[in-house]
């Protein structure tokens, strides 16, 4: 029997403040309804960079495991190579996610660049052709936290966006259900500034896949707004505006727009987003804030406000380790040990959330299974 949230340490006041909103979920479609997504249903589970709690992120093996664990979508972050191919990496700087720093043949590619006003030193995808990137091997980005994942270091290549789509379609066909793809365009203003815009190759790959309509099992997301507004004029797939708990979109910094992500999370900001996007991907702290000690505070009205604008709400990122959980749901003192991630899902699902980005898709699928039918 599912435990109640009060039994899990969430106060009655916190529960009383939870706003239960109607679902507007872009969920995976039933088998047999080819390449369409359906609206309404239970919250969707998005494999954040694949099942990155169990395999090095942004590898075909991480995506495949996420699908096996029941994820509805797999999420590749997209960056460009020197020859304009979109590949899946968390950042265009790849020393933390590949073995490039150990490759003497690429030692002279090390560089210092300014990416979104931040100086970064390392090796960058835009300085490698796809053929060169394919000689590298992925490694675990958080080796101190996810020690078991390091056993897979050196085994997997950097996949292309096309390969991610091919995997989703093949796995979906084999399993009798549609697997969606949820790409994020990384640093679109930066890539446009160096002559490698992300939008055209993204649209071209989706067109080849036949994924050009709102019913396609694809959602494109970005922390910037200008490229989503541009994509809204180029293609009819679902678009999601990412919202962080601090800072502002980089394109706002360049244009002089003073609004922050928190401004965009207000009713007025959400109304503006609804002009070009179908939903928001919100930092969890915009929905259920935490205090300086990591304890949960009263939920905001973000989910309700977004639903009023007909926007879906997906939250990020759900991770099972204690250090990523609010104090209320930690178990023991080891920051790398697993806490009560199920309790966190239950809280957010109670608020009417439409989907979760998770490093551990199996845990989200298990929590969703306990929900009453909507």
N, C-alpha and C positions, 0 to 999 in steps of 0.2 A: 504494500500500500504506500502511495506517495506521502512523504512527510509534508506537513503544512509549513508555510513560510514562517509563521510565528514560532514553531518548534525549532526552526533553523536559526533563530536569533534575530529575525527581522521584526522591528517593533510594530505594535498595532498602529501607531501614528503613521509609520511609513506605508503600511498597507492601506490605510484609509485614504492616503493621498494618491494611491495608484489610480490612474485613469484608464479604464478599460475602453478601448476604442474599437470600432469596427475594422475588420481585416480588409486590406486591399492588396493581397499578396500576388506577386507574379511568380507562380509556382510551376514546378515541372508538370507537364501534361500527362494524361493517361496514355498507356501504351496503345499504339495503333493510330494516334492522331499525329501524323508525321510533322516533325519540326515546328511545333507550335507550343506556346506556353499558355497556361490558363490563368485567369484571374480568380481570386478568392481561394480559400483553403487554409491549411495550417501554415505556420511560419516556415519559410524556406531555410535550408541549411546551406551555407556557402563555404566550401573548403578554402580557407584563407591561405593562398599560395600552395594549395593542395592540402594534404594532411600533414602540415608542417610541424606538428607536435611529434610526429613519428618518423619522418623522412626529411632529408635536406630539402628546403623549400624550392619551389619553382623548378621541380624536375618532373618528368613524366611519371616517375614512380610515386612521387608525392600526390600528383593528381589522380593517378590510378587508385591509390589506396583510399583517397577521399571518396571516390565513387564507390568503391567496395564497401566503405563504411556507411553509405547511404546519402551522401551529399547530393543536393539538387543542382548545385552550380559548383564549378571550379574556377578559381580566380587567378589569372596570370597578370602580373604587373608588366607593362610593355615599355621597352626601350628600343632604340634603333642601333643597328650596326653601321659601319662606314659605308656599306653598299646598300643601305636603306631597308634592310630586312628587320621586321619586328621580332624581338626575342623576349623571353620571360626571365626577368631579373628584378629583384626588389629595387635596385638602384642601377644607374648606369655605371657607377663606380663598383667594381666587381672583386676587389681584393678580399672582401669579407665573405664572399659566397662562392668563389672558385679558387683554384690553385695557381692563379696567374702569377702571384708574387714569387713562386718557386720555380718559374719557368725562365731560365737564363735567356732564351731566345727573344723574350719580350721585355727584358729589363729596361731597354731604352724607351719603352712606351709609357713608363711611369711619368705622371704629369701632375701639375697643380692647376685646377680650374675653379672658376667661380660659377656655382650652380645655384640659381635662385638666391643670389646675393650672399651665398655662403662659400667660403674657400674650402675646397676639397682636394686632397692629394691621394693619388692612387692610379689605378688603371681603369679606363673607360671604354664602354662598348663601342662608342662612336669612333674609336681609334683602331678597331679590329674589323676585318671582313668577317662574314659569317663563317667562311672556311677556317679562318684562324680561331674564332671562338669555339668552333667544334672540336678543336684539339684540347681545350681546357676541360677540367672536370669539376663538378660541383662539390661543395663541402658545407657542413653545418654552420649556420650563421651564429648560433648561440651555443657553442660547445660546452661552456661551463654550466649552462642550465639544462641542456638536453644531451647529456653525455652519451646516451645510447645511440643517438642519431649519428655520432661521429664514426660509428662502425661502417657507415655507408659512404664516408668521404672517399672521393676519387673514383666512384663507380659510374656516375651519371653525367650526361652531357647537358649543355644549355639548350633547351628546346626553343623552337620557333613558335610563333603564334599559330601558324598553320598546323603545326604538329599537335598543338593543344586541342584545336578544333577537331582534327582527325581522330585524336584519342577519344574525345567526348562522344563523337558520333559512333565510333566503333564500339565503345563500351555501352553506349545507350542501346545500340542495336542488339548487342549480345544479351543485355539484361532486360530488354523489353520496356524500357522507359527512356524518356529524353533526359539527357544531361545538359544543362545549360552552361554557358561560358560567360564569365563576368570580368572582362578585362579592365584594367586601370591604365590610363595614359599617364606616364610619369614625366614630369618636367616638360610639358608640351611647349611652353614659351621658350625654354632653353633650346630644345631640339629644333624648333623653327628658326631660332637665331643663328644656328650653324648650318642651315640648309638641309635639315633632315626632319621636316614636319611629320608628325605621327598620324595626322588625320587621313591623308590620302592612302597610305599603305594599309591602314586599319580598315577603311571603307572597301578597298580593293579585295582584301582577304574575305571580308564578310560577303561581298557580292559574289565571289567565287563559290562561297558556301551556300548561297541562296538565302542568306540571313539578312534581309534588308527591310523587313516589315516589323511593326510592333509585336506581332505574334511570334517572331523568331525567338529562339531560346538563348538570347544574348542580351546583356545589360552592359553598357559602357559607362564607366565612372571616372571622375577626375576631381582633384582638389582645386583645380583652376576652373573658372567659369567661361572664359572666352572661347576655349576650344570646344566645350560642350555646346555653347550657343552656335558655334560654327558647324559642329556635327549635326545639330538639330536641323540645319538647312541642307545637309548633304545626304542624310540617311534617316529612315523612320524607325530605327530600333529604339528600345527603351534606354533612357539616359538617367544617371543618378549623380547628383551633386554631393560630393564628400564634404563633410563639415568636421573640423577639428575643434577641440575645446579651447584652443588658444591660437593667436595669429590671424592671418587673413590670406586670401588667395594671392598668389604671386602676381597674377595679371592685374589685380587691384593695386598692388604696390607700384607697378609700372605706370598705370593709368591715373594714379592719384585718387582713386576711389578709397575713401577712408573707412568703409565698412569692414568689419571683422567677421570671422566665422560665427561668432556669437550673435552679431547683428543679423546674419542670414538665418539664424535659428529662431528668430522672433516671428510672430505672425506676419509682419510686413515683409520680412526677408523671405519667408516661405512663399508668400504670394508672388514675389518677384521670381523665385526659382521655378514656380509652377508654369511660368511662361515658356520655358524651354526644356524642363526636365520632368521626369515621371516619378522621381523619388529623391530621398536624401539618404546618404550613408553617414550616420552620425557617430562620433566618438561617444562611448557609453556614458562619459561624464556629463554630456549635454542632456542626457535623459535621466540618469540617477547620479547626481553629484556626490563627490566624496569630500570629507574635510581633510585637513593637513595630515591627520593621523591615518587616513585611509578608511574611515568609517563612513557608512552610507548616510546620506542626507535625504530630505524629502524629494521625491521625483518632481521633475518639471512637467510642463504641459506640452512639450515638444511633439510627442506622438499624436496627441489629440489635435494640436494646431496644424500639423502636417496633413493629417487625414482630412481636415476641413478643406484643405486645398487640393484634395484628391491625390496626394503624394504618398507613396509607400515609404516606410521607414525601416531601414536595415541598420543594425548597430555593429560596431567593431571596437576592439577585437576580443573575443572570448578565448581565454587560455586557462588551462587547468592548474598550472603551478601557483603556489601560494603568493608569490611576489606580484602576480598580475591580478589577484583577486582582492576585493575589499576585505578589510580586517574581519568583518562579520562572517566571512565564509572561509577563512583560513583554518587549516588543521595542523597543529604543531608549529614548531619554530623554524623548520627548515624551509628557506624561501623557494627551493627547487622541488620540494615535495608537492604532491597533489593536494589541493584543497577541495572544498565542496562546490565544484563548478555547477552541479545540478541545481543547487539552491539559487545561484545567480541566474541561470536560465529561467527558473520558475518565476523569479521576481520580474524579469524583463518580459517574459511572455504574458504575465498578468497585466502588464501595462499596455498590451495590444500591439507589441512589436511584430512587424511583418517578416523579419528574417534576421539571421545572425551570421556574421563572419567569424569563423572559429578555426583555431589551429587543430582542434580535436573533434572532427565531425561526428565520430561515434557517440561522444557524450551529448552533443546537441540532438542527435537523432533519438537517443534514449529519453532525453527530457521531453522532447516533442511528443513522443509516444504516450506520455502520461497525460497529455492535454485532453480536455473534453472536445468533442467534435464541434467545429464552428459552423 
